[in-house]
Amino acid sequence: MNVHPLTCRSCGAARGRLILDLGNQPLANNLLAPADLGRAEPRFPLRLALCEACWLVQITDIVPPVTLFSEYLYFSSFSDAMLRHAAEAVTGYIQEFSLGAGSHVVEVASNDGYLLRNFVAAGIPCLGIEPARNIAEVARRQGVETISRFFGSELADELVAQGRPADLILGNNVFAHAPDPNDFVGGLARLLKPDGRIVLEFPYACDLIEHVEFDTIYHEHVFYFTLTALLPLFARHGLEIFAVRRLPIHGGSLRLSAGRVGAHPVTASVAALLQEEQAKGVNSPKYYADFADRVQRIRGDLLDLLRSLKAAGKSIAAYGASAKGSTLLNFYGLGSETLDFVADRSTAKQGRLTPGAHLPIVAAEELAQRRPDYAVLLTWNFAEEILRQQQAYRMAGGKFIVPVPEVRVL
């Protein structure tokens, strides 16, 4: 089904094909206070489409970034897996790129400083760019210099004019959030030193499609990238992708390294992944054709399971007040008639209500204290970490339901 009008935000073509319609959804990270329940909760269409000119997967309806990110309740430091991933990455960058006291590292969407504080500890100058003021303040208190701005060409020019070009620009789980990819990539090109490097991590579109990770789709995630779609975008701004690496984090991510054309040898990883994508057919509508049907299939499987458990008198809660959880709960139509509460480790979320479904968010410890028979694991991408943390709940007989990529009971 063609989407009219859809002008691709990368290549400008008006050749959009609808992949999945998730209906009208609330903002996935707009956690409500109990006092907010009497107010109207805005909802926006959440539809996924494919550009048949450059093959970039993108949502069709944009919510202004200032609405999404000026105040934010996702703190990366609450995840042990994220802290470990960041520390390991920084150690690798310092060694591989020979970074030292004379280097300058910039991270776009630096959150609470969970990654950059590793550079601070190593004595390497760095700068965080984080538009959410409340989160940026947390980073500053940890000794990470942070400015509260949205990144793009304008800010890049300002930093260069201040004599602050970057040897290394990092962006973890931010590239997909930028509604204007040409302004974002253009800003990267302007901020980069001639021999500098850009390293971006983001959810990989092939994992999204193949593993039915539909809950990765929410208004903050404007794009779902393949290498096929990114090569022309970077080339448009004088940049060259010289290395790519598949990562398991977040259900499957891609780590992309880029620099100015000719500045770094292009590794075999680029041609290998491009060939793999072409063999799969990512540059054809056929690759995406049955995605919606597979989403509906696992939706039916979970709802059937939950109905049977409730009919048997079982109590059910959920774990993880995440953005992906909001997409799943609202698309599936799950609320207090099925789930008693959502447990979460983040103290910033506790005491609030989930978007749309309005389920109360409680401390992670309450899962073991209240002992529901089952808990739907909404943050399935951190399953190993959460299962380890919730040993007391499991030893007391509690079971987790993993909803993606297929419904499983653990």
FENVENKA-V486248 format. One record per residue. PSI is psi in degrees with one decimal (none if undefined). BURIAL is 1 if it has 16 or more other ideal C-beta (glycine too) atoms within 10 Angstrom, else 0. Layout:
BEGIN
psi=PSI burial=BURIAL
psi=PSI burial=BURIAL
END
This chain:
BEGIN
psi=125.0 burial=0
psi=147.2 burial=0
psi=118.7 burial=1
psi=131.6 burial=0
psi=143.7 burial=0
psi=111.9 burial=1
psi=119.3 burial=0
psi=132.5 burial=1
psi=-6.0 burial=1
psi=-61.7 burial=1
psi=-14.6 burial=1
psi=0.8 burial=0
psi=151.0 burial=0
psi=63.2 burial=0
psi=66.6 burial=1
psi=140.8 burial=1
psi=127.3 burial=0
psi=132.5 burial=1
psi=-43.0 burial=1
psi=136.8 burial=1
psi=113.8 burial=1
psi=11.0 burial=1
psi=-168.5 burial=0
psi=124.8 burial=0
psi=146.2 burial=1
psi=166.8 burial=1
psi=127.9 burial=1
psi=-24.9 burial=1
psi=14.0 burial=1
psi=73.5 burial=1
psi=130.7 burial=1
psi=148.8 burial=1
psi=151.7 burial=0
psi=-32.8 burial=0
psi=-14.4 burial=0
psi=-8.9 burial=0
psi=-26.3 burial=0
psi=-6.2 burial=0
psi=156.0 burial=0
psi=136.0 burial=0
psi=112.0 burial=0
psi=142.5 burial=0
psi=150.3 burial=0
psi=148.0 burial=0
psi=140.0 burial=0
psi=95.3 burial=1
psi=139.1 burial=1
psi=133.4 burial=1
psi=163.3 burial=1
psi=130.6 burial=1
psi=118.6 burial=1
psi=9.4 burial=1
psi=-49.7 burial=1
psi=-3.7 burial=1
psi=28.2 burial=1
psi=128.7 burial=1
psi=133.3 burial=1
psi=155.6 burial=1
psi=157.8 burial=1
psi=-22.5 burial=1
psi=124.3 burial=0
psi=132.6 burial=0
psi=131.1 burial=1
psi=134.5 burial=0
psi=-32.8 burial=1
psi=-29.6 burial=0
psi=-33.8 burial=0
psi=-37.1 burial=1
psi=-6.1 burial=1
psi=-37.6 burial=0
psi=136.8 burial=0
psi=150.0 burial=1
psi=15.3 burial=0
psi=115.4 burial=1
psi=116.6 burial=1
psi=-28.7 burial=1
psi=-12.3 burial=1
psi=-7.0 burial=1
psi=119.0 burial=1
psi=-37.5 burial=0
psi=-39.7 burial=0
psi=-41.2 burial=1
psi=-42.9 burial=1
psi=-43.9 burial=0
psi=-43.7 burial=1
psi=-45.3 burial=1
psi=-41.6 burial=0
psi=-40.0 burial=0
psi=-45.6 burial=1
psi=-42.9 burial=1
psi=-42.4 burial=0
psi=-41.6 burial=0
psi=-42.9 burial=1
psi=-43.9 burial=1
psi=-48.2 burial=0
psi=-38.2 burial=0
psi=5.0 burial=1
psi=48.8 burial=0
psi=145.1 burial=1
psi=-161.2 burial=0
psi=-20.9 burial=0
psi=2.8 burial=0
psi=165.2 burial=1
psi=120.9 burial=1
psi=133.6 burial=1
psi=131.4 burial=1
psi=127.5 burial=1
psi=132.2 burial=1
psi=62.6 burial=1
psi=-1.2 burial=1
psi=-133.6 burial=1
psi=19.6 burial=1
psi=12.0 burial=1
psi=-30.3 burial=1
psi=-49.4 burial=1
psi=-24.7 burial=1
psi=-21.3 burial=1
psi=-35.3 burial=1
psi=-39.8 burial=1
psi=-44.8 burial=1
psi=-28.8 burial=0
psi=-0.3 burial=0
psi=25.6 burial=0
psi=121.4 burial=1
psi=136.8 burial=1
psi=161.4 burial=1
psi=131.8 burial=1
psi=142.3 burial=1
psi=112.1 burial=1
psi=110.2 burial=1
psi=-25.7 burial=1
psi=112.4 burial=1
psi=-40.2 burial=0
psi=-36.6 burial=0
psi=-39.1 burial=1
psi=-36.5 burial=1
psi=-36.8 burial=0
psi=-42.7 burial=1
psi=-41.6 burial=1
psi=-38.4 burial=1
psi=-19.3 burial=0
psi=8.3 burial=0
psi=14.4 burial=0
psi=115.0 burial=1
psi=125.5 burial=0
psi=134.6 burial=1
psi=141.9 burial=1
psi=85.5 burial=1
psi=158.4 burial=0
psi=141.1 burial=1
psi=141.5 burial=1
psi=-168.9 burial=1
psi=-37.0 burial=1
psi=-47.4 burial=0
psi=-36.6 burial=1
psi=-44.1 burial=1
psi=-38.7 burial=0
psi=-43.0 burial=0
psi=-39.7 burial=1
psi=-40.3 burial=0
psi=-26.6 burial=0
psi=2.1 burial=0
psi=32.3 burial=0
psi=46.7 burial=0
psi=163.0 burial=1
psi=138.3 burial=1
psi=-33.2 burial=1
psi=126.0 burial=1
psi=125.6 burial=1
psi=146.1 burial=1
psi=101.4 burial=1
psi=116.8 burial=1
psi=44.1 burial=1
psi=-30.6 burial=1
psi=-41.5 burial=1
psi=-15.2 burial=1
psi=-16.7 burial=1
psi=114.9 burial=1
psi=-20.5 burial=1
psi=92.7 burial=1
psi=-27.1 burial=1
psi=-38.1 burial=1
psi=-39.2 burial=1
psi=-52.8 burial=1
psi=-36.7 burial=1
psi=-38.8 burial=1
psi=-40.2 burial=1
psi=-44.8 burial=1
psi=-39.3 burial=1
psi=-36.3 burial=1
psi=-21.4 burial=1
psi=136.1 burial=1
psi=158.3 burial=1
psi=-36.4 burial=0
psi=17.5 burial=0
psi=174.4 burial=1
psi=146.6 burial=1
psi=130.0 burial=1
psi=117.1 burial=1
psi=140.8 burial=1
psi=139.9 burial=1
psi=155.7 burial=1
psi=138.3 burial=1
psi=128.0 burial=1
psi=-31.9 burial=1
psi=-37.4 burial=1
psi=-39.5 burial=1
psi=-49.9 burial=1
psi=-47.7 burial=1
psi=-28.7 burial=0
psi=12.3 burial=1
psi=42.5 burial=1
psi=55.5 burial=1
psi=-25.7 burial=1
psi=-6.2 burial=1
psi=-13.3 burial=1
psi=118.1 burial=1
psi=173.2 burial=1
psi=-26.4 burial=1
psi=-32.9 burial=1
psi=91.0 burial=1
psi=-33.9 burial=1
psi=155.3 burial=1
psi=106.1 burial=1
psi=143.7 burial=1
psi=161.6 burial=1
psi=-36.4 burial=1
psi=-42.7 burial=1
psi=-24.8 burial=1
psi=-30.2 burial=1
psi=-50.1 burial=1
psi=-30.9 burial=0
psi=-47.1 burial=1
psi=-40.1 burial=1
psi=-33.1 burial=0
psi=-23.2 burial=0
psi=22.7 burial=1
psi=22.5 burial=0
psi=154.3 burial=1
psi=127.8 burial=1
psi=120.0 burial=1
psi=-7.1 burial=1
psi=146.1 burial=1
psi=150.2 burial=1
psi=130.5 burial=0
psi=138.1 burial=0
psi=145.5 burial=1
psi=-17.2 burial=0
psi=147.6 burial=1
psi=32.6 burial=1
psi=8.5 burial=1
psi=109.2 burial=1
psi=168.2 burial=1
psi=132.9 burial=1
psi=118.0 burial=1
psi=133.1 burial=1
psi=133.2 burial=1
psi=160.7 burial=1
psi=-174.9 burial=1
psi=150.8 burial=1
psi=123.9 burial=0
psi=-5.2 burial=0
psi=-28.3 burial=1
psi=143.7 burial=1
psi=136.2 burial=0
psi=121.7 burial=0
psi=165.1 burial=0
psi=-17.9 burial=0
psi=-31.1 burial=1
psi=-52.1 burial=1
psi=-35.5 burial=0
psi=-45.4 burial=0
psi=-37.7 burial=1
psi=-43.0 burial=1
psi=-40.1 burial=0
psi=-42.5 burial=0
psi=-41.0 burial=1
psi=-36.1 burial=0
psi=-34.9 burial=0
psi=-27.0 burial=1
psi=31.7 burial=0
psi=-18.0 burial=1
psi=37.6 burial=0
psi=140.6 burial=0
psi=-23.6 burial=0
psi=-35.0 burial=0
psi=-30.4 burial=1
psi=-1.1 burial=1
psi=-40.3 burial=0
psi=13.2 burial=0
psi=-46.9 burial=1
psi=-39.2 burial=1
psi=-39.8 burial=0
psi=-35.7 burial=1
psi=-45.2 burial=1
psi=-32.6 burial=0
psi=-47.5 burial=0
psi=-26.3 burial=1
psi=-48.0 burial=1
psi=-38.9 burial=0
psi=-44.6 burial=0
psi=-44.2 burial=1
psi=-38.3 burial=0
psi=-43.0 burial=0
psi=-46.5 burial=1
psi=-38.9 burial=1
psi=-42.1 burial=0
psi=-37.0 burial=0
psi=-42.5 burial=1
psi=-39.1 burial=0
psi=-28.3 burial=0
psi=3.9 burial=0
psi=17.1 burial=0
psi=146.5 burial=0
psi=142.5 burial=0
psi=135.0 burial=1
psi=-166.1 burial=1
psi=159.3 burial=1
psi=129.0 burial=1
psi=95.0 burial=1
psi=62.5 burial=1
psi=167.8 burial=1
psi=-43.2 burial=1
psi=-33.9 burial=1
psi=-37.7 burial=1
psi=-44.6 burial=1
psi=-46.2 burial=1
psi=-48.9 burial=1
psi=-42.6 burial=1
psi=-35.7 burial=1
psi=-35.3 burial=1
psi=-14.1 burial=1
psi=34.5 burial=0
psi=133.8 burial=1
psi=-149.5 burial=0
psi=-14.7 burial=0
psi=-19.3 burial=0
psi=-41.5 burial=1
psi=135.4 burial=1
psi=-35.5 burial=0
psi=172.6 burial=1
psi=124.2 burial=1
psi=142.7 burial=1
psi=146.6 burial=1
psi=-20.9 burial=1
psi=119.1 burial=1
psi=-22.4 burial=0
psi=-22.1 burial=1
psi=-24.1 burial=1
psi=138.0 burial=1
psi=-6.9 burial=0
psi=-176.7 burial=1
psi=146.0 burial=1
psi=148.6 burial=1
psi=138.4 burial=1
psi=-62.4 burial=1
psi=-25.3 burial=1
psi=39.7 burial=1
psi=138.3 burial=1
psi=139.1 burial=1
psi=124.5 burial=1
psi=171.1 burial=1
psi=150.7 burial=0
psi=-32.4 burial=1
psi=-22.9 burial=0
psi=-16.6 burial=1
psi=-46.7 burial=1
psi=-30.2 burial=1
psi=-41.9 burial=0
psi=-26.6 burial=1
psi=58.0 burial=0
psi=152.6 burial=1
psi=-35.5 burial=0
psi=153.3 burial=1
psi=122.8 burial=1
psi=121.7 burial=1
psi=91.4 burial=1
psi=-31.5 burial=1
psi=58.9 burial=1
psi=-20.6 burial=1
psi=-15.0 burial=1
psi=32.3 burial=1
psi=-46.8 burial=1
psi=-45.3 burial=0
psi=-44.2 burial=1
psi=-40.2 burial=1
psi=-35.7 burial=1
psi=-41.9 burial=0
psi=-27.9 burial=1
psi=36.4 burial=1
psi=-38.1 burial=0
psi=-42.7 burial=0
psi=-44.0 burial=1
psi=-38.8 burial=1
psi=-24.0 burial=0
psi=1.3 burial=0
psi=-3.7 burial=0
psi=145.6 burial=1
psi=143.2 burial=0
psi=141.1 burial=1
psi=117.0 burial=1
psi=120.0 burial=1
psi=-12.8 burial=1
psi=139.7 burial=1
psi=-7.4 burial=1
psi=155.9 burial=0
psi=123.0 burial=1
psi=150.2 burial=0
psi=124.9 burial=0
psi=none burial=0
END
